[in-house]
Amino acid sequence: MVAKLNLFILFILCTFHLKSQHQIKLKREDNRFLFNQIGEKNDTIFKNSTDLFFIKIPDSLNTHHKIMIENGKLNKTDKVNRYVLVPIIGMQYSHTIQDTLFETLVEGISSETKNIRIIIKNTQTSKIILSNKFIIK
């Protein structure tokens, strides 16, 4: 009888102890850098069909990346992480994301061609992460 009572008390104590423990959940940050053309993927930019891009830079890398564009610039859309590539012949722009704000700076003039060149650069190491050319039509 005493053994059964001791087991019952031990069971109740274990149950309360297990319920009182707190669970800690850690959110793992996604450190992937994403730059994709939305829609038909090709090297030609057609207005309203292939000029949309998905860009995702994780918070930990925001201050380390700069997007430089010759003969064009990116405009933010209403949707998160989606941008329109706008051709502007003869101008060079740079884009950075600082505290979730998309900043655009005029970097100067570029050679007047029918190509848009996009360069994504790590500002700490000065390494080019991605470089791509598009034809404007």
MOWO-V516756 format. One record per helix or strand of 3 or more residues. SS is the DSSP state (hx for helix, st for strand). FROM is the first residue (numbers start at 1). LEN is the number of residues. If there is no record, write none. Layout:
SS,FROM,LEN / SS,FROM,LEN
This chain:
hx,2,19 / st,34,4 / st,52,5 / hx,59,6 / st,65,12 / st,82,17 / st,101,9 / st,115,8 / st,127,10
